[in-house]
Amino acid sequence: MTEPRAEQPAPASTIPDYSATASGTTAAASVTAAPDEVRAETTPSAPPVLAAPSPRPRVGLIVAAVVGFMALALILLLVLAYLFVGLGPAGVIIGGVLALVPLAIVFWGIRWIDRWEPEPRGALVFAFLWGAGASVLLALVVDAEVQNLIASFGLSAPGAEFFGAAIQAPIVEEVGKGLGVLVLFFAVRRHFDGPVDGIVYSAWVAGGFAFTENILYFGSQLVSSDPGSTLEVFFIRGLMSPFAHVMFTAFIGAAIGWAATKPGQLRGVVAFLVGLIPAVLLHAFWNGVLFFVTDFYGYYLLVQVPMFLIAVWLVSLLRQQERRITYARLSEYAAVGWFHPHEVEMLSTSAGRRSAKQWARANGKSAAMAAFVRDATRLAYARQRILGDRDTIGAQADESALLHSVAAARHSLRSTTV
């Protein structure tokens, strides 16, 4: 265990005043000491910054990503073709415009969840396309087969409707959405660092699924014999419960995210199956209870609103854990010269980051500050992966590259004050 070295705060002229108070316990661990060039960047002098190593291209991953995006795009085109045939252009276009409202609400919520350690945009786009295309296609195919079986058994219309809403839909839809999260677990393991990441990926998948499903619901009402009910359906689905699918699939995402903190690939599959159980049960309860309640709005206020508030509270607790990990891991680097203590405090609190961004805007360094915060946070999680015996996914290579990226961003920030 390395003894933290004594640090003297650098003069205000060399360390920008963008710090804020952060609490926590420094978890010292064996980390490589910063070279003289980087130590100088956290103290008064300012020699040239280290050159960043050139990352090795991962050709296999790039090819797989291209093939995956092409396949999802084709599937989405098939789903859109189905919607155009069933609803007509007017139904799809107007339904799509209406569906953008709950989609915007959902993505605003996801942005709040994902602000601390944002996930790669490519992975998020993949998640959305999977939800909007692949999981919807699976649900449509299974629904057609189930309807044929129900017809052959002669099940009554009310019974068939209940079976479809409370049993078939929860199982098929949650399996379809959850598989997308599982694919990301294997594909972007380096960016899958815990339950919050799993919830973010699952929310994008669920948001995509809900978007396509809402087009189907809104468009169906428009072309039905009672188009006037479209506004009521929009109000209930689009404004009162836009996060329903997100809450269901979040169980799967959180479970897979927890598995991602442990070594091994099989844990992800097991976690998918474990998280699938509460996801299906909550989905079934959400749909099935509507067949029995007589006062929907009263049920909504007494049951669905508290469920949503509990979900927000749980996510808030998980986000606090992200801050604690950032503080603990970056403190280890500060102990051997990679960071100044003021920087660790700034990077570990929301207030500190806000102050840093304000300072950066005032000095024309917003891009450099964004890079500094982003790469420092990713560095903390690369270190967390190393400590969790998950270096088989390249944590040490990431650590090396990120240390140089952080040093380069600091050098750019510091140039305004020397």
C-alpha positions as CSV (number, residue, x, y, z in Angstrom):
1,M,0.0,0.0,0.0
2,T,1.4,3.3,-1.0
3,E,1.6,6.1,1.6
4,P,-0.1,9.2,0.2
5,R,2.5,11.9,-0.3
6,A,2.2,15.3,1.3
7,E,0.8,17.9,-1.1
8,Q,1.1,21.6,-0.9
9,P,-1.7,23.5,-2.7
10,A,-0.5,25.2,-5.8
11,P,-0.8,28.9,-6.1
12,A,-4.1,30.3,-7.4
13,S,-2.2,31.5,-10.5
14,T,-1.5,27.9,-11.6
15,I,-4.5,25.9,-10.4
16,P,-7.9,27.3,-11.6
17,D,-10.3,27.9,-8.8
18,Y,-13.0,25.5,-9.9
19,S,-13.0,23.3,-6.8
20,A,-15.8,22.4,-4.4
21,T,-16.0,20.5,-1.1
22,A,-16.3,16.8,-1.4
23,S,-16.6,14.2,1.4
24,G,-15.4,10.7,1.5
25,T,-12.5,8.5,2.5
26,T,-9.5,8.2,0.3
27,A,-9.0,4.6,-0.7
28,A,-5.2,4.3,-1.3
29,A,-4.1,1.6,-3.6
30,S,-1.0,0.7,-5.5
31,V,-1.0,2.9,-8.6
32,T,1.9,3.9,-10.8
33,A,3.4,7.2,-9.7
34,A,2.9,10.1,-12.1
35,P,6.0,11.0,-14.2
36,D,7.7,14.3,-13.6
37,E,5.9,16.0,-16.5
38,V,2.5,15.3,-15.0
39,R,3.5,16.1,-11.4
40,A,4.6,19.4,-12.8
41,E,1.2,20.0,-14.2
42,T,-0.3,19.6,-10.7
43,T,2.3,22.0,-9.2
44,P,3.5,25.5,-10.2
45,S,5.7,24.6,-13.2
46,A,4.5,23.9,-16.7
47,P,6.7,21.7,-19.0
48,P,5.3,20.1,-22.2
49,V,2.6,17.6,-21.6
50,L,3.1,13.9,-22.4
51,A,2.1,12.7,-25.8
52,A,-0.9,10.3,-25.7
53,P,-0.3,6.7,-26.9
54,S,-2.0,5.8,-30.2
55,P,-4.8,3.4,-29.4
56,R,-4.8,0.1,-31.4
57,P,-7.9,-0.2,-33.6
58,R,-10.2,-3.0,-32.8
59,V,-11.2,-4.1,-36.3
60,G,-13.4,-7.0,-35.2
61,L,-15.5,-4.7,-33.0
62,I,-15.9,-2.2,-35.7
63,V,-17.0,-4.8,-38.2
64,A,-19.5,-6.2,-35.7
65,A,-20.9,-2.8,-35.0
66,V,-21.4,-2.0,-38.7
67,V,-23.1,-5.3,-39.3
68,G,-25.3,-4.9,-36.1
69,F,-26.4,-1.4,-37.1
70,M,-27.2,-2.5,-40.7
71,A,-29.3,-5.4,-39.3
72,L,-31.2,-3.2,-36.9
73,A,-31.8,-0.6,-39.6
74,L,-33.3,-3.3,-41.9
75,I,-35.5,-4.6,-39.1
76,L,-36.7,-1.1,-38.3
77,L,-37.6,-0.6,-42.0
78,L,-39.7,-3.8,-41.8
79,V,-41.5,-2.6,-38.8
80,L,-42.2,0.8,-40.4
81,A,-43.5,-1.0,-43.5
82,Y,-45.9,-3.0,-41.3
83,L,-47.1,0.2,-39.6
84,F,-47.6,1.9,-43.0
85,V,-49.6,-1.0,-44.3
86,G,-51.8,-1.3,-41.2
87,L,-52.3,2.4,-40.3
88,G,-51.7,4.3,-43.6
89,P,-49.4,7.2,-44.0
90,A,-51.6,9.6,-42.0
91,G,-51.8,7.3,-39.1
92,V,-48.1,6.7,-39.0
93,I,-47.1,10.3,-39.4
94,I,-49.6,11.8,-36.9
95,G,-49.0,8.9,-34.5
96,G,-45.2,9.4,-34.8
97,V,-45.5,13.2,-34.1
98,L,-47.6,12.4,-31.0
99,A,-45.1,9.7,-29.9
100,L,-42.3,12.2,-29.9
101,V,-43.7,13.8,-26.8
102,P,-43.4,10.9,-24.4
103,L,-40.1,10.0,-26.1
104,A,-38.7,13.5,-25.3
105,I,-39.9,13.1,-21.7
106,V,-38.2,9.7,-21.4
107,F,-34.9,10.9,-22.9
108,W,-34.8,13.9,-20.6
109,G,-35.1,11.5,-17.7
110,I,-32.3,9.3,-19.1
111,R,-30.1,12.3,-19.5
112,W,-30.5,13.0,-15.8
113,I,-29.6,9.5,-14.9
114,D,-26.6,9.4,-17.3
115,R,-25.1,12.8,-16.6
116,W,-22.3,11.6,-14.2
117,E,-20.6,9.1,-16.5
118,P,-22.2,9.3,-19.9
119,E,-22.3,6.1,-22.0
120,P,-20.9,6.0,-25.6
121,R,-23.4,7.5,-28.1
122,G,-23.0,4.6,-30.5
123,A,-24.1,2.2,-27.8
124,L,-27.1,4.3,-26.9
125,V,-28.2,4.6,-30.5
126,F,-27.9,0.8,-30.9
127,A,-30.0,0.4,-27.8
128,F,-32.7,2.7,-29.1
129,L,-32.7,0.9,-32.5
130,W,-33.0,-2.5,-30.8
131,G,-35.9,-1.3,-28.8
132,A,-37.7,0.4,-31.7
133,G,-37.1,-2.4,-34.2
134,A,-35.9,-5.8,-33.0
135,S,-37.9,-6.1,-29.8
136,V,-41.1,-4.8,-31.6
137,L,-40.6,-7.3,-34.5
138,L,-40.3,-10.1,-32.0
139,A,-43.5,-9.0,-30.2
140,L,-45.4,-8.8,-33.5
141,V,-44.3,-12.2,-34.7
142,V,-45.1,-13.9,-31.4
143,D,-48.4,-12.1,-31.1
144,A,-49.5,-13.4,-34.6
145,E,-48.6,-16.9,-33.6
146,V,-50.4,-16.7,-30.2
147,Q,-53.5,-15.2,-31.8
148,N,-53.6,-18.2,-34.1
149,L,-53.3,-20.6,-31.2
150,I,-56.0,-18.7,-29.2
151,A,-58.4,-18.9,-32.2
152,S,-57.8,-22.7,-32.5
153,F,-58.6,-23.2,-28.8
154,G,-61.8,-21.1,-29.1
155,L,-60.9,-18.8,-26.1
156,S,-63.5,-16.0,-25.5
157,A,-62.6,-12.5,-26.5
158,P,-62.3,-11.1,-23.0
159,G,-60.1,-14.1,-22.0
160,A,-57.9,-13.6,-25.0
161,E,-57.6,-9.9,-24.3
162,F,-56.5,-10.5,-20.7
163,F,-54.1,-13.3,-21.7
164,G,-52.5,-11.0,-24.3
165,A,-52.1,-8.0,-22.0
166,A,-51.3,-9.6,-18.7
167,I,-49.3,-12.7,-19.7
168,Q,-48.2,-12.7,-23.3
169,A,-47.1,-9.1,-23.7
170,P,-45.1,-8.9,-20.4
171,I,-43.1,-12.1,-21.2
172,V,-42.4,-11.5,-24.9
173,E,-41.8,-7.7,-24.6
174,E,-39.4,-8.0,-21.6
175,V,-37.5,-10.8,-23.2
176,G,-37.1,-8.8,-26.4
177,K,-36.0,-5.7,-24.7
178,G,-33.8,-7.5,-22.2
179,L,-31.9,-9.3,-25.0
180,G,-30.8,-5.9,-26.3
181,V,-29.3,-5.0,-22.9
182,L,-27.6,-8.4,-22.8
183,V,-26.1,-7.8,-26.3
184,L,-24.6,-4.5,-25.1
185,F,-23.3,-6.3,-22.0
186,F,-21.1,-8.4,-24.3
187,A,-20.4,-5.8,-27.0
188,V,-19.5,-2.7,-24.8
189,R,-18.3,-4.4,-21.6
190,R,-15.7,-1.6,-21.2
191,H,-18.5,0.9,-20.8
192,F,-20.7,-1.3,-18.6
193,D,-19.6,-0.4,-15.1
194,G,-22.6,-0.9,-12.8
195,P,-26.3,-0.8,-12.2
196,V,-26.7,2.8,-13.4
197,D,-25.1,2.0,-16.7
198,G,-27.5,-1.0,-17.0
199,I,-30.5,1.2,-16.3
200,V,-29.4,3.7,-18.9
201,Y,-29.0,1.1,-21.6
202,S,-32.3,-0.5,-20.7
203,A,-34.0,2.9,-20.6
204,W,-32.9,3.6,-24.2
205,V,-34.1,0.1,-25.3
206,A,-37.4,0.6,-23.5
207,G,-37.7,4.2,-24.9
208,G,-37.3,2.9,-28.4
209,F,-39.9,0.1,-27.9
210,A,-42.4,2.5,-26.3
211,F,-41.9,5.0,-29.2
212,T,-42.9,2.4,-31.9
213,E,-45.6,1.0,-29.7
214,N,-47.1,4.5,-29.1
215,I,-47.1,5.1,-32.9
216,L,-49.2,1.9,-33.2
217,Y,-51.6,2.9,-30.4
218,F,-52.0,6.5,-31.4
219,G,-52.3,5.7,-35.1
220,S,-54.8,2.9,-34.5
221,Q,-57.0,5.3,-32.6
222,L,-56.8,7.8,-35.4
223,V,-58.0,5.3,-38.0
224,S,-60.6,3.6,-35.8
225,S,-64.3,4.4,-35.6
226,D,-63.7,6.6,-32.6
227,P,-60.7,8.9,-33.5
228,G,-61.8,11.4,-30.8
229,S,-60.4,9.0,-28.1
230,T,-56.9,9.6,-29.5
231,L,-56.4,12.5,-27.2
232,E,-57.4,10.5,-24.1
233,V,-55.0,7.6,-25.1
234,F,-52.3,10.2,-25.7
235,F,-52.9,11.7,-22.3
236,I,-52.8,8.3,-20.5
237,R,-49.9,6.7,-22.4
238,G,-47.9,9.8,-23.4
239,L,-48.2,12.1,-20.4
240,M,-49.3,10.0,-17.4
241,S,-47.1,7.0,-17.9
242,P,-44.2,7.6,-20.3
243,F,-41.8,5.8,-18.1
244,A,-43.8,2.6,-17.7
245,H,-41.6,0.5,-20.1
246,V,-38.5,2.1,-18.7
247,M,-39.4,1.0,-15.1
248,F,-40.1,-2.6,-16.2
249,T,-36.9,-3.2,-18.2
250,A,-34.8,-1.3,-15.6
251,F,-34.9,-4.4,-13.4
252,I,-33.1,-6.3,-16.2
253,G,-30.6,-3.5,-16.8
254,A,-29.8,-3.1,-13.1
255,A,-29.3,-6.8,-12.7
256,I,-27.0,-7.0,-15.7
257,G,-25.2,-3.9,-14.6
258,W,-24.5,-5.5,-11.2
259,A,-23.1,-8.6,-13.0
260,A,-20.8,-6.3,-15.0
261,T,-19.0,-5.3,-11.8
262,K,-17.8,-9.0,-11.5
263,P,-15.4,-10.9,-13.7
264,G,-16.8,-13.5,-16.1
265,Q,-19.4,-13.5,-19.0
266,L,-21.8,-16.1,-17.7
267,R,-22.9,-13.8,-14.9
268,G,-24.5,-11.5,-17.5
269,V,-26.8,-14.3,-18.8
270,V,-27.8,-15.3,-15.2
271,A,-28.4,-11.7,-14.3
272,F,-30.6,-11.3,-17.4
273,L,-32.8,-14.2,-16.3
274,V,-32.9,-13.0,-12.7
275,G,-33.9,-9.4,-13.7
276,L,-36.4,-10.8,-16.1
277,I,-38.6,-12.1,-13.3
278,P,-39.5,-8.8,-11.6
279,A,-39.6,-7.0,-15.0
280,V,-42.3,-9.4,-16.2
281,L,-44.2,-9.4,-12.9
282,L,-44.4,-5.6,-12.7
283,H,-45.4,-5.4,-16.4
284,A,-48.1,-8.0,-15.8
285,F,-49.3,-6.2,-12.8
286,W,-49.4,-2.9,-14.6
287,N,-51.4,-4.3,-17.5
288,G,-53.5,-6.8,-15.6
289,V,-54.9,-4.6,-12.9
290,L,-56.5,-2.4,-15.4
291,F,-59.0,-5.2,-16.1
292,F,-60.3,-5.0,-12.5
293,V,-60.1,-1.4,-11.4
294,T,-63.1,0.9,-11.9
295,D,-61.4,4.2,-11.1
296,F,-58.3,4.3,-13.2
297,Y,-57.2,7.8,-12.1
298,G,-57.6,6.9,-8.5
299,Y,-55.5,3.8,-9.0
300,Y,-52.9,5.9,-10.9
301,L,-52.5,8.3,-8.0
302,L,-52.4,5.6,-5.3
303,V,-50.3,3.0,-7.1
304,Q,-48.5,4.1,-10.2
305,V,-47.3,7.5,-9.0
306,P,-45.7,6.1,-5.8
307,M,-44.1,3.3,-7.9
308,F,-42.5,6.0,-10.1
309,L,-41.3,8.1,-7.1
310,I,-39.7,5.0,-5.5
311,A,-37.9,4.2,-8.8
312,V,-36.5,7.8,-8.9
313,W,-35.4,7.5,-5.3
314,L,-33.6,4.2,-6.0
315,V,-31.8,5.6,-9.0
316,S,-30.7,8.6,-6.9
317,L,-29.1,6.3,-4.4
318,L,-27.2,4.5,-7.2
319,R,-26.0,7.8,-8.6
320,Q,-24.6,8.7,-5.2
321,Q,-22.5,5.6,-5.4
322,E,-21.1,6.8,-8.7
323,R,-19.8,9.9,-7.0
324,R,-18.2,7.9,-4.2
325,I,-16.4,5.6,-6.6
326,T,-15.1,8.6,-8.5
327,Y,-13.8,10.3,-5.3
328,A,-12.2,7.1,-4.0
329,R,-10.4,6.1,-7.3
330,L,-9.2,9.6,-8.2
331,S,-7.9,10.1,-4.7
332,E,-5.6,7.1,-5.3
333,Y,-4.1,8.9,-8.4
334,A,-3.8,12.2,-6.5
335,A,-1.8,10.4,-3.8
336,V,1.0,9.7,-6.4
337,G,0.8,13.0,-8.4
338,W,-1.7,12.4,-11.2
339,F,-4.2,14.9,-9.8
340,H,-4.2,17.9,-7.5
341,P,-6.5,17.4,-4.5
342,H,-8.5,20.4,-5.6
343,E,-9.2,18.6,-8.9
344,V,-10.4,15.4,-7.1
345,E,-12.8,17.5,-5.0
346,M,-14.1,19.3,-8.1
347,L,-14.6,16.1,-10.1
348,S,-16.4,14.2,-7.3
349,T,-19.4,16.5,-6.7
350,S,-22.1,17.9,-8.9
351,A,-21.6,21.4,-7.4
352,G,-17.8,21.2,-8.2
353,R,-18.5,20.2,-11.8
354,R,-21.0,23.0,-12.2
355,S,-18.4,25.5,-10.9
356,A,-15.8,24.1,-13.2
357,K,-18.0,24.5,-16.2
358,Q,-18.8,28.1,-15.3
359,W,-15.1,28.8,-14.9
360,A,-14.4,27.1,-18.3
361,R,-17.1,29.1,-20.1
362,A,-15.8,32.4,-18.7
363,N,-12.2,31.5,-19.9
364,G,-13.2,30.0,-23.3
365,K,-12.2,26.5,-22.3
366,S,-15.5,24.6,-22.3
367,A,-14.3,21.8,-24.6
368,A,-11.2,21.2,-22.6
369,M,-13.1,21.1,-19.3
370,A,-15.7,18.7,-20.8
371,A,-12.8,16.4,-21.9
372,F,-11.1,16.7,-18.5
373,V,-14.2,15.8,-16.6
374,R,-15.2,13.0,-19.0
375,D,-11.8,11.3,-19.1
376,A,-11.2,11.7,-15.4
377,T,-14.5,10.0,-14.7
378,R,-13.8,7.2,-17.2
379,L,-10.3,6.8,-15.6
380,A,-11.9,6.3,-12.2
381,Y,-14.0,3.5,-13.6
382,A,-11.1,1.9,-15.4
383,R,-9.4,1.8,-12.1
384,Q,-12.5,0.3,-10.5
385,R,-12.4,-2.5,-13.1
386,I,-8.8,-3.2,-12.4
387,L,-9.5,-3.5,-8.7
388,G,-12.5,-5.7,-9.5
389,D,-10.3,-8.2,-11.4
390,R,-11.9,-7.3,-14.7
391,D,-8.7,-6.4,-16.6
392,T,-9.5,-9.0,-19.2
393,I,-11.7,-6.3,-20.9
394,G,-8.7,-4.0,-21.3
395,A,-8.9,-1.8,-18.1
396,Q,-5.1,-1.3,-17.9
397,A,-4.9,-0.2,-21.5
398,D,-7.8,2.2,-21.0
399,E,-6.1,3.5,-17.8
400,S,-2.9,4.3,-19.7
401,A,-4.6,6.2,-22.5
402,L,-6.9,8.0,-20.1
403,L,-4.1,9.2,-17.9
404,H,-2.5,10.9,-21.0
405,S,-5.8,12.3,-22.1
406,V,-6.4,13.8,-18.7
407,A,-2.9,15.3,-18.7
408,A,-3.5,16.9,-22.1
409,A,-6.8,18.4,-21.0
410,R,-5.3,19.8,-17.9
411,H,-2.5,21.3,-19.9
412,S,-5.0,23.1,-22.1
413,L,-7.0,24.3,-19.1
414,R,-3.9,25.5,-17.2
415,S,-2.7,27.5,-20.2
416,T,-5.2,30.3,-19.4
417,T,-3.8,30.9,-16.0
418,V,0.0,30.7,-16.4
